[in-house]
Amino acid sequence: MNKIESVVTYWGAENIRETFDRLIELGATENEKPYNVGGEIMTATVKDPFGNVIGLIYNPRFQLKD
């Protein structure tokens, strides 16, 4: 049986590069730099100090709520 190492939940970010850099400043480590996955949609992932993968996504069609 294969072991699943982690599940990624993607959090919406209005400025994915700025959010990615801020998480790195706060102690996360780079897992996958921001990149374009098609159209204007971008994703990135970081690992928190416990090794959990945190995903970021920018999609101009999503409306972020405060």
Biopython code that builds the backbone (N, CA, C, O; Angstrom):
import numpy as np
from Bio.PDB.StructureBuilder import StructureBuilder

atoms = [
    (1, "MET", "N", (0.834, -1.171, 0.000)),
    (1, "MET", "CA", (0.000, 0.000, 0.000)),
    (1, "MET", "C", (0.887, 1.245, 0.000)),
    (1, "MET", "O", (1.875, 1.304, 0.732)),
    (2, "ASN", "N", (0.535, 2.245, -0.822)),
    (2, "ASN", "CA", (1.296, 3.487, -0.893)),
    (2, "ASN", "C", (0.928, 4.413, 0.254)),
    (2, "ASN", "O", (-0.238, 4.537, 0.628)),
    (3, "LYS", "N", (1.930, 5.048, 0.794)),
    (3, "LYS", "CA", (1.714, 6.014, 1.868)),
    (3, "LYS", "C", (1.515, 7.403, 1.254)),
    (3, "LYS", "O", (2.309, 7.843, 0.422)),
    (4, "ILE", "N", (0.450, 8.084, 1.673)),
    (4, "ILE", "CA", (0.223, 9.448, 1.226)),
    (4, "ILE", "C", (0.967, 10.357, 2.188)),
    (4, "ILE", "O", (0.714, 10.336, 3.393)),
    (5, "GLU", "N", (1.886, 11.156, 1.655)),
    (5, "GLU", "CA", (2.699, 12.003, 2.511)),
    (5, "GLU", "C", (1.961, 13.253, 2.956)),
    (5, "GLU", "O", (2.126, 13.687, 4.096)),
    (6, "SER", "N", (1.156, 13.839, 2.092)),
    (6, "SER", "CA", (0.450, 15.050, 2.485)),
    (6, "SER", "C", (-0.680, 15.341, 1.519)),
    (6, "SER", "O", (-0.723, 14.842, 0.394)),
    (7, "VAL", "N", (-1.581, 16.156, 1.995)),
    (7, "VAL", "CA", (-2.682, 16.644, 1.187)),
    (7, "VAL", "C", (-2.510, 18.152, 1.103)),
    (7, "VAL", "O", (-2.213, 18.798, 2.108)),
    (8, "VAL", "N", (-2.689, 18.710, -0.062)),
    (8, "VAL", "CA", (-2.501, 20.148, -0.232)),
    (8, "VAL", "C", (-3.851, 20.844, -0.320)),
    (8, "VAL", "O", (-4.702, 20.485, -1.133)),
    (9, "THR", "N", (-4.029, 21.842, 0.531)),
    (9, "THR", "CA", (-5.178, 22.728, 0.452)),
    (9, "THR", "C", (-4.671, 24.042, -0.104)),
    (9, "THR", "O", (-3.676, 24.584, 0.376)),
    (10, "TYR", "N", (-5.349, 24.552, -1.110)),
    (10, "TYR", "CA", (-4.909, 25.806, -1.727)),
    (10, "TYR", "C", (-5.693, 26.980, -1.169)),
    (10, "TYR", "O", (-6.923, 26.963, -1.138)),
    (11, "TRP", "N", (-4.973, 27.995, -0.730)),
    (11, "TRP", "CA", (-5.547, 29.224, -0.208)),
    (11, "TRP", "C", (-5.431, 30.307, -1.272)),
    (11, "TRP", "O", (-4.372, 30.488, -1.874)),
    (12, "GLY", "N", (-6.523, 31.021, -1.498)),
    (12, "GLY", "CA", (-6.529, 32.093, -2.486)),
    (12, "GLY", "C", (-5.654, 33.248, -2.053)),
    (12, "GLY", "O", (-5.648, 33.629, -0.883)),
    (13, "ALA", "N", (-4.913, 33.804, -3.001)),
    (13, "ALA", "CA", (-4.034, 34.942, -2.739)),
    (13, "ALA", "C", (-4.183, 35.950, -3.872)),
    (13, "ALA", "O", (-4.104, 35.589, -5.046)),
    (14, "GLU", "N", (-4.398, 37.206, -3.519)),
    (14, "GLU", "CA", (-4.512, 38.244, -4.542)),
    (14, "GLU", "C", (-3.167, 38.514, -5.203)),
    (14, "GLU", "O", (-3.103, 38.784, -6.402)),
    (15, "ASN", "N", (-2.093, 38.442, -4.422)),
    (15, "ASN", "CA", (-0.742, 38.622, -4.959)),
    (15, "ASN", "C", (0.079, 37.416, -4.513)),
    (15, "ASN", "O", (0.647, 37.408, -3.421)),
    (16, "ILE", "N", (0.134, 36.410, -5.359)),
    (16, "ILE", "CA", (0.734, 35.134, -4.974)),
    (16, "ILE", "C", (2.229, 35.254, -4.694)),
    (16, "ILE", "O", (2.740, 34.603, -3.783)),
    (17, "ARG", "N", (2.925, 36.068, -5.456)),
    (17, "ARG", "CA", (4.374, 36.215, -5.226)),
    (17, "ARG", "C", (4.649, 36.884, -3.878)),
    (17, "ARG", "O", (5.540, 36.458, -3.144)),
    (18, "GLU", "N", (3.892, 37.919, -3.556)),
    (18, "GLU", "CA", (4.050, 38.610, -2.279)),
    (18, "GLU", "C", (3.699, 37.678, -1.111)),
    (18, "GLU", "O", (4.411, 37.652, -0.107)),
    (19, "THR", "N", (2.634, 36.933, -1.236)),
    (19, "THR", "CA", (2.216, 36.003, -0.184)),
    (19, "THR", "C", (3.246, 34.895, -0.006)),
    (19, "THR", "O", (3.583, 34.541, 1.124)),
    (20, "PHE", "N", (3.747, 34.349, -1.097)),
    (20, "PHE", "CA", (4.781, 33.314, -1.069)),
    (20, "PHE", "C", (6.017, 33.829, -0.334)),
    (20, "PHE", "O", (6.533, 33.166, 0.567)),
    (21, "ASP", "N", (6.487, 35.009, -0.721)),
    (21, "ASP", "CA", (7.679, 35.589, -0.086)),
    (21, "ASP", "C", (7.452, 35.831, 1.403)),
    (21, "ASP", "O", (8.355, 35.604, 2.208)),
    (22, "ARG", "N", (6.268, 36.286, 1.776)),
    (22, "ARG", "CA", (5.964, 36.556, 3.185)),
    (22, "ARG", "C", (5.978, 35.261, 4.000)),
    (22, "ARG", "O", (6.488, 35.245, 5.120)),
    (23, "LEU", "N", (5.429, 34.183, 3.453)),
    (23, "LEU", "CA", (5.458, 32.906, 4.169)),
    (23, "LEU", "C", (6.886, 32.404, 4.371)),
    (23, "LEU", "O", (7.205, 31.828, 5.410)),
    (24, "ILE", "N", (7.741, 32.625, 3.373)),
    (24, "ILE", "CA", (9.156, 32.250, 3.494)),
    (24, "ILE", "C", (9.796, 33.070, 4.619)),
    (24, "ILE", "O", (10.538, 32.530, 5.439)),
    (25, "GLU", "N", (9.507, 34.374, 4.654)),
    (25, "GLU", "CA", (10.037, 35.243, 5.717)),
    (25, "GLU", "C", (9.600, 34.766, 7.104)),
    (25, "GLU", "O", (10.341, 34.907, 8.077)),
    (26, "LEU", "N", (8.402, 34.206, 7.186)),
    (26, "LEU", "CA", (7.857, 33.762, 8.470)),
    (26, "LEU", "C", (8.329, 32.366, 8.890)),
    (26, "LEU", "O", (7.942, 31.877, 9.951)),
    (27, "GLY", "N", (9.165, 31.722, 8.063)),
    (27, "GLY", "CA", (9.728, 30.438, 8.462)),
    (27, "GLY", "C", (9.353, 29.245, 7.599)),
    (27, "GLY", "O", (9.852, 28.142, 7.825)),
    (28, "ALA", "N", (8.490, 29.443, 6.621)),
    (28, "ALA", "CA", (8.171, 28.346, 5.698)),
    (28, "ALA", "C", (9.375, 28.124, 4.775)),
    (28, "ALA", "O", (10.235, 28.994, 4.642)),
    (29, "THR", "N", (9.422, 26.963, 4.150)),
    (29, "THR", "CA", (10.466, 26.696, 3.165)),
    (29, "THR", "C", (9.824, 26.511, 1.795)),
    (29, "THR", "O", (8.687, 26.057, 1.671)),
    (30, "GLU", "N", (10.580, 26.874, 0.789)),
    (30, "GLU", "CA", (10.084, 26.772, -0.585)),
    (30, "GLU", "C", (9.862, 25.316, -0.964)),
    (30, "GLU", "O", (10.737, 24.473, -0.761)),
    (31, "ASN", "N", (8.703, 25.028, -1.507)),
    (31, "ASN", "CA", (8.422, 23.708, -2.050)),
    (31, "ASN", "C", (8.294, 23.815, -3.564)),
    (31, "ASN", "O", (8.894, 23.040, -4.309)),
    (32, "GLU", "N", (7.509, 24.779, -4.002)),
    (32, "GLU", "CA", (7.315, 25.008, -5.440)),
    (32, "GLU", "C", (7.047, 26.501, -5.645)),
    (32, "GLU", "O", (6.028, 27.019, -5.187)),
    (33, "LYS", "N", (7.956, 27.188, -6.331)),
    (33, "LYS", "CA", (7.812, 28.621, -6.577)),
    (33, "LYS", "C", (6.538, 28.907, -7.367)),
    (33, "LYS", "O", (6.020, 28.028, -8.056)),
    (34, "PRO", "N", (6.027, 30.152, -7.267)),
    (34, "PRO", "CA", (4.846, 30.512, -8.053)),
    (34, "PRO", "C", (5.086, 30.286, -9.550)),
    (34, "PRO", "O", (6.117, 30.678, -10.097)),
    (35, "TYR", "N", (4.113, 29.648, -10.192)),
    (35, "TYR", "CA", (4.221, 29.448, -11.631)),
    (35, "TYR", "C", (2.832, 29.432, -12.252)),
    (35, "TYR", "O", (1.834, 29.161, -11.584)),
    (36, "ASN", "N", (2.796, 29.722, -13.518)),
    (36, "ASN", "CA", (1.549, 29.795, -14.272)),
    (36, "ASN", "C", (1.127, 28.395, -14.673)),
    (36, "ASN", "O", (1.906, 27.652, -15.270)),
    (37, "VAL", "N", (-0.117, 28.030, -14.343)),
    (37, "VAL", "CA", (-0.629, 26.704, -14.690)),
    (37, "VAL", "C", (-1.611, 26.758, -15.861)),
    (37, "VAL", "O", (-2.183, 25.740, -16.249)),
    (38, "GLY", "N", (-1.798, 27.951, -16.416)),
    (38, "GLY", "CA", (-2.686, 28.108, -17.564)),
    (38, "GLY", "C", (-3.502, 29.383, -17.448)),
    (38, "GLY", "O", (-4.022, 29.701, -16.378)),
    (39, "GLY", "N", (-3.612, 30.101, -18.534)),
    (39, "GLY", "CA", (-4.328, 31.370, -18.502)),
    (39, "GLY", "C", (-3.645, 32.303, -17.518)),
    (39, "GLY", "O", (-2.430, 32.489, -17.568)),
    (40, "GLU", "N", (-4.426, 32.884, -16.630)),
    (40, "GLU", "CA", (-3.867, 33.769, -15.605)),
    (40, "GLU", "C", (-3.725, 33.076, -14.252)),
    (40, "GLU", "O", (-3.348, 33.715, -13.270)),
    (41, "ILE", "N", (-4.018, 31.793, -14.188)),
    (41, "ILE", "CA", (-4.001, 31.054, -12.924)),
    (41, "ILE", "C", (-2.569, 30.682, -12.543)),
    (41, "ILE", "O", (-1.809, 30.152, -13.353)),
    (42, "MET", "N", (-2.222, 30.977, -11.279)),
    (42, "MET", "CA", (-0.893, 30.652, -10.763)),
    (42, "MET", "C", (-1.040, 29.881, -9.460)),
    (42, "MET", "O", (-1.973, 30.116, -8.691)),
    (43, "THR", "N", (-0.110, 28.956, -9.217)),
    (43, "THR", "CA", (-0.070, 28.228, -7.947)),
    (43, "THR", "C", (1.356, 28.218, -7.406)),
    (43, "THR", "O", (2.316, 28.470, -8.133)),
    (44, "ALA", "N", (1.468, 27.924, -6.134)),
    (44, "ALA", "CA", (2.762, 27.779, -5.464)),
    (44, "ALA", "C", (2.519, 26.947, -4.211)),
    (44, "ALA", "O", (1.388, 26.852, -3.735)),
    (45, "THR", "N", (3.577, 26.347, -3.679)),
    (45, "THR", "CA", (3.462, 25.635, -2.402)),
    (45, "THR", "C", (4.693, 25.912, -1.547)),
    (45, "THR", "O", (5.798, 26.112, -2.052)),
    (46, "VAL", "N", (4.465, 25.918, -0.234)),
    (46, "VAL", "CA", (5.534, 26.035, 0.745)),
    (46, "VAL", "C", (5.328, 24.933, 1.779)),
    (46, "VAL", "O", (4.256, 24.334, 1.858)),
    (47, "LYS", "N", (6.364, 24.677, 2.565)),
    (47, "LYS", "CA", (6.238, 23.742, 3.686)),
    (47, "LYS", "C", (6.383, 24.535, 4.973)),
    (47, "LYS", "O", (7.286, 25.360, 5.116)),
    (48, "ASP", "N", (5.471, 24.270, 5.913)),
    (48, "ASP", "CA", (5.572, 24.924, 7.208)),
    (48, "ASP", "C", (6.661, 24.224, 8.029)),
    (48, "ASP", "O", (7.192, 23.203, 7.593)),
    (49, "PRO", "N", (7.001, 24.753, 9.203)),
    (49, "PRO", "CA", (8.080, 24.153, 9.996)),
    (49, "PRO", "C", (7.841, 22.691, 10.397)),
    (49, "PRO", "O", (8.777, 22.008, 10.812)),
    (50, "PHE", "N", (6.603, 22.208, 10.277)),
    (50, "PHE", "CA", (6.286, 20.826, 10.628)),
    (50, "PHE", "C", (6.272, 19.902, 9.404)),
    (50, "PHE", "O", (6.007, 18.706, 9.526)),
    (51, "GLY", "N", (6.562, 20.468, 8.217)),
    (51, "GLY", "CA", (6.604, 19.675, 6.994)),
    (51, "GLY", "C", (5.289, 19.602, 6.243)),
    (51, "GLY", "O", (5.200, 18.915, 5.225)),
    (52, "ASN", "N", (4.258, 20.302, 6.726)),
    (52, "ASN", "CA", (2.978, 20.327, 6.022)),
    (52, "ASN", "C", (3.083, 21.206, 4.786)),
    (52, "ASN", "O", (3.702, 22.269, 4.826)),
    (53, "VAL", "N", (2.486, 20.769, 3.700)),
    (53, "VAL", "CA", (2.505, 21.541, 2.463)),
    (53, "VAL", "C", (1.296, 22.477, 2.450)),
    (53, "VAL", "O", (0.160, 22.053, 2.665)),
    (54, "ILE", "N", (1.564, 23.753, 2.195)),
    (54, "ILE", "CA", (0.521, 24.774, 2.103)),
    (54, "ILE", "C", (0.521, 25.299, 0.678)),
    (54, "ILE", "O", (1.549, 25.753, 0.174)),
    (55, "GLY", "N", (-0.634, 25.236, 0.035)),
    (55, "GLY", "CA", (-0.751, 25.695, -1.342)),
    (55, "GLY", "C", (-1.328, 27.095, -1.428)),
    (55, "GLY", "O", (-2.163, 27.492, -0.615)),
    (56, "LEU", "N", (-0.872, 27.828, -2.416)),
    (56, "LEU", "CA", (-1.393, 29.154, -2.730)),
    (56, "LEU", "C", (-1.894, 29.132, -4.161)),
    (56, "LEU", "O", (-1.295, 28.490, -5.023)),
    (57, "ILE", "N", (-2.985, 29.827, -4.417)),
    (57, "ILE", "CA", (-3.495, 29.906, -5.774)),
    (57, "ILE", "C", (-3.992, 31.320, -6.057)),
    (57, "ILE", "O", (-4.638, 31.954, -5.223)),
    (58, "TYR", "N", (-3.674, 31.788, -7.249)),
    (58, "TYR", "CA", (-4.242, 33.032, -7.749)),
    (58, "TYR", "C", (-5.090, 32.667, -8.961)),
    (58, "TYR", "O", (-4.597, 32.086, -9.928)),
    (59, "ASN", "N", (-6.362, 33.013, -8.894)),
    (59, "ASN", "CA", (-7.275, 32.806, -10.009)),
    (59, "ASN", "C", (-8.146, 34.057, -10.095)),
    (59, "ASN", "O", (-8.956, 34.303, -9.201)),
    (60, "PRO", "N", (-7.993, 34.850, -11.152)),
    (60, "PRO", "CA", (-8.733, 36.108, -11.242)),
    (60, "PRO", "C", (-10.252, 35.927, -11.263)),
    (60, "PRO", "O", (-10.986, 36.893, -11.054)),
    (61, "ARG", "N", (-10.725, 34.732, -11.506)),
    (61, "ARG", "CA", (-12.170, 34.485, -11.523)),
    (61, "ARG", "C", (-12.747, 34.241, -10.131)),
    (61, "ARG", "O", (-13.958, 34.330, -9.932)),
    (62, "PHE", "N", (-11.873, 33.933, -9.166)),
    (62, "PHE", "CA", (-12.331, 33.733, -7.790)),
    (62, "PHE", "C", (-12.435, 35.077, -7.106)),
    (62, "PHE", "O", (-11.606, 35.960, -7.325)),
    (63, "GLN", "N", (-13.450, 35.232, -6.281)),
    (63, "GLN", "CA", (-13.562, 36.432, -5.464)),
    (63, "GLN", "C", (-13.183, 36.068, -4.042)),
    (63, "GLN", "O", (-13.808, 35.204, -3.427)),
    (64, "LEU", "N", (-12.167, 36.724, -3.525)),
    (64, "LEU", "CA", (-11.721, 36.477, -2.157)),
    (64, "LEU", "C", (-12.634, 37.224, -1.197)),
    (64, "LEU", "O", (-13.046, 38.354, -1.458)),
    (65, "LYS", "N", (-12.941, 36.573, -0.087)),
    (65, "LYS", "CA", (-13.795, 37.185, 0.922)),
    (65, "LYS", "C", (-12.947, 37.542, 2.128)),
    (65, "LYS", "O", (-12.024, 36.814, 2.493)),
    (66, "ASP", "N", (-13.270, 38.672, 2.744)),
    (66, "ASP", "CA", (-12.551, 39.104, 3.949)),
    (66, "ASP", "C", (-13.045, 38.363, 5.160)),
    (66, "ASP", "O", (-12.557, 38.593, 6.266)),
]
sb = StructureBuilder()
sb.init_structure("model")
sb.init_model(0)
sb.init_chain("A")
sb.init_seg("    ")
for serial, (resi, resn, name, xyz) in enumerate(atoms, 1):
    if name == "N":
        sb.init_residue(resn, " ", resi, " ")
    sb.init_atom(name, np.array(xyz, "f"), 0.0, 1.0, " ", f" {name:<3s}", serial, name[0])
structure = sb.get_structure()
